[in-house]
Amino acid sequence: MTEQLRNRRITAYCLLAVCFSTVVLILTGVTTPLRTLLVLVFVCTAPGWSLISYVNVRHVSVTWISAVGLSLAVSILVAQMLVLTHAWHPEGAVVLLAFATAGLLVHHVLRSKPPREAAR
């Protein structure tokens, strides 16, 4: 169980770095292939992983398959909302999605920290 929490915490930290990097590249207006790749990695993994990690899935492969599926579903819902509201601002939507995802990832980091040892 400790190993699973450690892996969850490390994954959450890595996905937080992806969220942060995505937001920085979007807000600075940098247009490189790295930005495209980073946004794609973010949109396809982070939102779903931040949600599926609340479910106790035993197999890592099932967790990641579910994370990708949920991420794509969330991205489609966000895009559909942009279309329906006639407010097509995909960069703003990705930034907002990154902030929402980062909040959930921070919660995963905090809840997966090992308990402090008793004072000696």
KOLTI-514872 format. One line per field, with one value per atom (N, C-alpha, C): x, y, z; residue number from 1; residue in three letters; atom name. Coordinates in steps of 0.02 Angstrom, whole numbers, plus 50000, padded with zeros to 5 digits. Layout:
u: X	...;
v: Y	...;
w: Z	...;
num: NUM	...;
residu: ALA	...;
atome: CA	...;
This chain:
u: 50041	50000	50043	50098	50143	50174	50191	50220	50169	50107	50054	50044	50044	50037	50097	50156	50217	50212	50192	50185	50131	50077	50024	50049	50088	50115	50164	50207	50256	50220	50169	50130	50095	50067	50033	50082	50143	50194	50212	50220	50238	50182	50120	50065	50054	50072	50071	50122	50180	50231	50206	50170	50141	50089	50046	49996	50029	50078	50113	50147	50182	50217	50168	50112	50061	50034	50018	49992	50044	50106	50159	50167	50170	50179	50119	50059	50000	49998	50009	50004	50060	50118	50172	50166	50122	50112	50165	50204	50257	50224	50244	50217	50274	50283	50334	50303	50336	50311	50307	50350	50349	50282	50256	50192	50137	50137	50086	50090	50150	50159	50137	50156	50140	50064	50031	49959	49924	49949	49921	49929	49988	50000	49954	49948	49905	49832	49806	49735	49718	49767	49753	49766	49795	49811	49789	49807	49801	49730	49681	49614	49585	49594	49567	49603	49669	49707	49687	49677	49659	49590	49547	49481	49483	49514	49513	49553	49598	49639	49599	49538	49495	49463	49466	49439	49497	49488	49542	49546	49585	49595	49660	49658	49716	49770	49751	49800	49818	49881	49905	49882	49882	49860	49787	49745	49674	49667	49708	49706	49723	49776	49798	49750	49723	49674	49612	49591	49533	49549	49610	49630	49628	49653	49652	49580	49539	49469	49432	49441	49409	49435	49500	49529	49499	49493	49464	49391	49355	49285	49278	49319	49317	49335	49385	49405	49349	49314	49258	49202	49188	49136	49154	49216	49238	49231	49255	49249	49176	49133	49062	49032	49051	49027	49050	49112	49136	49096	49079	49040	48969	48938	48868	48859	48909	48904	48930	48954	48983	49041	49076	49134	49195	49218	49273	49339	49362	49426	49462	49490	49519	49579	49618	49675	49652	49601	49573	49543	49511	49480	49534	49588	49643	49674	49682	49710	49663	49599	49551	49550	49552	49554	49617	49673	49736	49733	49702	49696	49650	49595	49550	49586	49622	49659	49714	49749	49803	49775	49716	49686	49675	49649	49639	49705	49755	49820	49854	49847	49874	49840	49775	49741	49769	49784	49814	49882	49921	49987	49980	49935	49927	49899	49853	49823	49867	49917	49960	50027	50034	50096	50098	50158	50161	50151	50122	50111	50178	50179	50240	50255	50319	50339	50332	50319	50310	50375	50369	50428	50468	50532	50574	50593;
v: 49940	50000	50063	50062	50119	50132	50078	50085	50116	50096	50122	50197	50217	50288	50328	50299	50333	50343	50291	50297	50347	50348	50397	50468	50478	50545	50567	50522	50538	50554	50515	50528	50595	50610	50675	50732	50725	50778	50786	50732	50736	50769	50751	50781	50854	50871	50942	50982	50952	50985	50994	50944	50950	51006	51009	51063	51131	51139	51202	51223	51176	51191	51210	51175	51190	51261	51279	51346	51399	51387	51437	51446	51392	51397	51431	51418	51449	51524	51540	51611	51654	51625	51664	51668	51629	51632	51597	51556	51520	51468	51469	51420	51377	51321	51274	51204	51158	51089	51061	51086	51064	51082	51141	51162	51115	51100	51054	50987	50960	50895	50898	50951	50957	50964	51004	51011	50945	50909	50844	50794	50793	50749	50768	50834	50857	50836	50853	50842	50767	50725	50653	50615	50645	50607	50640	50702	50732	50737	50764	50769	50702	50652	50586	50553	50560	50529	50562	50627	50661	50638	50616	50591	50517	50476	50403	50383	50424	50405	50406	50433	50428	50359	50321	50253	50206	50159	50112	50057	50070	50021	49983	49918	49877	49876	49878	49871	49939	49951	50015	50025	49971	49977	49998	49973	49992	50065	50086	50156	50201	50186	50230	50227	50169	50164	50205	50199	50238	50312	50330	50400	50431	50396	50422	50428	50378	50382	50439	50448	50503	50570	50574	50637	50657	50609	50624	50644	50610	50627	50698	50716	50783	50835	50820	50867	50877	50823	50829	50870	50859	50899	50973	50988	51058	51089	51052	51077	51087	51040	51046	51107	51121	51181	51245	51244	51302	51313	51260	51265	51288	51257	51274	51346	51372	51440	51492	51470	51515	51555	51526	51558	51516	51516	51473	51504	51487	51510	51449	51406	51343	51353	51406	51417	51432	51474	51488	51427	51386	51325	51277	51271	51226	51253	51318	51347	51334	51345	51332	51258	51215	51143	51124	51156	51143	51164	51221	51242	51195	51174	51127	51061	51038	50975	50981	51037	51048	51046	51074	51071	51000	50958	50888	50852	50868	50836	50855	50918	50939	50900	50888	50848	50777	50749	50682	50681	50733	50737	50740	50782	50790	50728	50694	50635	50573	50574	50515	50523	50577	50585	50534	50507	50459	50494	50458	50489	50505	50559	50578	50528	50515	50471	50507	50468	50498	50530	50585	50620	50574	50577	50532	50564;
w: 50000	50000	50000	50037	50040	49972	49937	49870	49822	49828	49785	49798	49860	49877	49851	49857	49832	49757	49721	49648	49630	49667	49654	49664	49717	49732	49677	49655	49603	49537	49521	49460	49464	49522	49531	49523	49551	49542	49469	49433	49361	49321	49335	49300	49319	49381	49401	49360	49348	49307	49236	49210	49143	49142	49193	49197	49199	49242	49250	49185	49154	49091	49036	49033	48983	48992	49053	49067	49049	49068	49054	48979	48941	48869	48835	48860	48830	48847	48910	48930	48901	48889	48859	48783	48755	48682	48641	48673	48637	48591	48528	48481	48454	48485	48464	48461	48428	48430	48501	48545	48615	48647	48632	48660	48636	48572	48544	48579	48586	48619	48692	48727	48797	48808	48767	48773	48758	48709	48692	48750	48779	48837	48895	48907	48961	48949	48890	48875	48875	48857	48852	48917	48967	49028	49093	49104	49170	49197	49159	49189	49209	49167	49183	49240	49243	49298	49364	49363	49426	49450	49405	49425	49443	49401	49411	49473	49495	49554	49619	49616	49675	49681	49627	49627	49641	49684	49702	49649	49597	49544	49559	49557	49575	49521	49458	49404	49375	49368	49342	49270	49231	49161	49156	49199	49199	49220	49267	49288	49230	49193	49138	49079	49064	49009	49027	49089	49112	49113	49132	49135	49065	49016	48947	48923	48936	48915	48948	49013	49049	49025	49012	48988	48921	48877	48811	48819	48863	48875	48903	48951	48980	48926	48886	48833	48782	48765	48718	48748	48813	48846	48848	48862	48864	48794	48743	48675	48654	48675	48659	48692	48753	48788	48752	48727	48690	48627	48593	48531	48546	48596	48612	48637	48671	48698	48649	48591	48540	48570	48616	48647	48634	48572	48552	48573	48633	48660	48688	48644	48667	48714	48703	48748	48818	48825	48891	48923	48882	48909	48934	48898	48920	48984	48989	49051	49110	49101	49155	49174	49123	49136	49174	49157	49191	49264	49278	49348	49388	49358	49392	49404	49354	49360	49412	49412	49461	49533	49543	49610	49633	49588	49606	49616	49575	49583	49649	49669	49734	49790	49784	49834	49836	49778	49776	49810	49798	49830	49905	49929	50001	50035	50002	50034	50029	49985	49979	50015	50052	50091	50147	50160	50215	50282	50330	50396	50429	50465	50500	50555	50563	50617	50684	50735	50801	50823	50860	50884	50930	50923	50964	51027;
num: 1	1	1	2	2	2	3	3	3	4	4	4	5	5	5	6	6	6	7	7	7	8	8	8	9	9	9	10	10	10	11	11	11	12	12	12	13	13	13	14	14	14	15	15	15	16	16	16	17	17	17	18	18	18	19	19	19	20	20	20	21	21	21	22	22	22	23	23	23	24	24	24	25	25	25	26	26	26	27	27	27	28	28	28	29	29	29	30	30	30	31	31	31	32	32	32	33	33	33	34	34	34	35	35	35	36	36	36	37	37	37	38	38	38	39	39	39	40	40	40	41	41	41	42	42	42	43	43	43	44	44	44	45	45	45	46	46	46	47	47	47	48	48	48	49	49	49	50	50	50	51	51	51	52	52	52	53	53	53	54	54	54	55	55	55	56	56	56	57	57	57	58	58	58	59	59	59	60	60	60	61	61	61	62	62	62	63	63	63	64	64	64	65	65	65	66	66	66	67	67	67	68	68	68	69	69	69	70	70	70	71	71	71	72	72	72	73	73	73	74	74	74	75	75	75	76	76	76	77	77	77	78	78	78	79	79	79	80	80	80	81	81	81	82	82	82	83	83	83	84	84	84	85	85	85	86	86	86	87	87	87	88	88	88	89	89	89	90	90	90	91	91	91	92	92	92	93	93	93	94	94	94	95	95	95	96	96	96	97	97	97	98	98	98	99	99	99	100	100	100	101	101	101	102	102	102	103	103	103	104	104	104	105	105	105	106	106	106	107	107	107	108	108	108	109	109	109	110	110	110	111	111	111	112	112	112	113	113	113	114	114	114	115	115	115	116	116	116	117	117	117	118	118	118	119	119	119	120	120	120;
residu: MET	MET	MET	THR	THR	THR	GLU	GLU	GLU	GLN	GLN	GLN	LEU	LEU	LEU	ARG	ARG	ARG	ASN	ASN	ASN	ARG	ARG	ARG	ARG	ARG	ARG	ILE	ILE	ILE	THR	THR	THR	ALA	ALA	ALA	TYR	TYR	TYR	CYS	CYS	CYS	LEU	LEU	LEU	LEU	LEU	LEU	ALA	ALA	ALA	VAL	VAL	VAL	CYS	CYS	CYS	PHE	PHE	PHE	SER	SER	SER	THR	THR	THR	VAL	VAL	VAL	VAL	VAL	VAL	LEU	LEU	LEU	ILE	ILE	ILE	LEU	LEU	LEU	THR	THR	THR	GLY	GLY	GLY	VAL	VAL	VAL	THR	THR	THR	THR	THR	THR	PRO	PRO	PRO	LEU	LEU	LEU	ARG	ARG	ARG	THR	THR	THR	LEU	LEU	LEU	LEU	LEU	LEU	VAL	VAL	VAL	LEU	LEU	LEU	VAL	VAL	VAL	PHE	PHE	PHE	VAL	VAL	VAL	CYS	CYS	CYS	THR	THR	THR	ALA	ALA	ALA	PRO	PRO	PRO	GLY	GLY	GLY	TRP	TRP	TRP	SER	SER	SER	LEU	LEU	LEU	ILE	ILE	ILE	SER	SER	SER	TYR	TYR	TYR	VAL	VAL	VAL	ASN	ASN	ASN	VAL	VAL	VAL	ARG	ARG	ARG	HIS	HIS	HIS	VAL	VAL	VAL	SER	SER	SER	VAL	VAL	VAL	THR	THR	THR	TRP	TRP	TRP	ILE	ILE	ILE	SER	SER	SER	ALA	ALA	ALA	VAL	VAL	VAL	GLY	GLY	GLY	LEU	LEU	LEU	SER	SER	SER	LEU	LEU	LEU	ALA	ALA	ALA	VAL	VAL	VAL	SER	SER	SER	ILE	ILE	ILE	LEU	LEU	LEU	VAL	VAL	VAL	ALA	ALA	ALA	GLN	GLN	GLN	MET	MET	MET	LEU	LEU	LEU	VAL	VAL	VAL	LEU	LEU	LEU	THR	THR	THR	HIS	HIS	HIS	ALA	ALA	ALA	TRP	TRP	TRP	HIS	HIS	HIS	PRO	PRO	PRO	GLU	GLU	GLU	GLY	GLY	GLY	ALA	ALA	ALA	VAL	VAL	VAL	VAL	VAL	VAL	LEU	LEU	LEU	LEU	LEU	LEU	ALA	ALA	ALA	PHE	PHE	PHE	ALA	ALA	ALA	THR	THR	THR	ALA	ALA	ALA	GLY	GLY	GLY	LEU	LEU	LEU	LEU	LEU	LEU	VAL	VAL	VAL	HIS	HIS	HIS	HIS	HIS	HIS	VAL	VAL	VAL	LEU	LEU	LEU	ARG	ARG	ARG	SER	SER	SER	LYS	LYS	LYS	PRO	PRO	PRO	PRO	PRO	PRO	ARG	ARG	ARG	GLU	GLU	GLU	ALA	ALA	ALA	ALA	ALA	ALA	ARG	ARG	ARG;
atome: N	CA	C	N	CA	C	N	CA	C	N	CA	C	N	CA	C	N	CA	C	N	CA	C	N	CA	C	N	CA	C	N	CA	C	N	CA	C	N	CA	C	N	CA	C	N	CA	C	N	CA	C	N	CA	C	N	CA	C	N	CA	C	N	CA	C	N	CA	C	N	CA	C	N	CA	C	N	CA	C	N	CA	C	N	CA	C	N	CA	C	N	CA	C	N	CA	C	N	CA	C	N	CA	C	N	CA	C	N	CA	C	N	CA	C	N	CA	C	N	CA	C	N	CA	C	N	CA	C	N	CA	C	N	CA	C	N	CA	C	N	CA	C	N	CA	C	N	CA	C	N	CA	C	N	CA	C	N	CA	C	N	CA	C	N	CA	C	N	CA	C	N	CA	C	N	CA	C	N	CA	C	N	CA	C	N	CA	C	N	CA	C	N	CA	C	N	CA	C	N	CA	C	N	CA	C	N	CA	C	N	CA	C	N	CA	C	N	CA	C	N	CA	C	N	CA	C	N	CA	C	N	CA	C	N	CA	C	N	CA	C	N	CA	C	N	CA	C	N	CA	C	N	CA	C	N	CA	C	N	CA	C	N	CA	C	N	CA	C	N	CA	C	N	CA	C	N	CA	C	N	CA	C	N	CA	C	N	CA	C	N	CA	C	N	CA	C	N	CA	C	N	CA	C	N	CA	C	N	CA	C	N	CA	C	N	CA	C	N	CA	C	N	CA	C	N	CA	C	N	CA	C	N	CA	C	N	CA	C	N	CA	C	N	CA	C	N	CA	C	N	CA	C	N	CA	C	N	CA	C	N	CA	C	N	CA	C	N	CA	C	N	CA	C	N	CA	C	N	CA	C	N	CA	C	N	CA	C	N	CA	C	N	CA	C	N	CA	C	N	CA	C	N	CA	C	N	CA	C	N	CA	C	N	CA	C	N	CA	C;
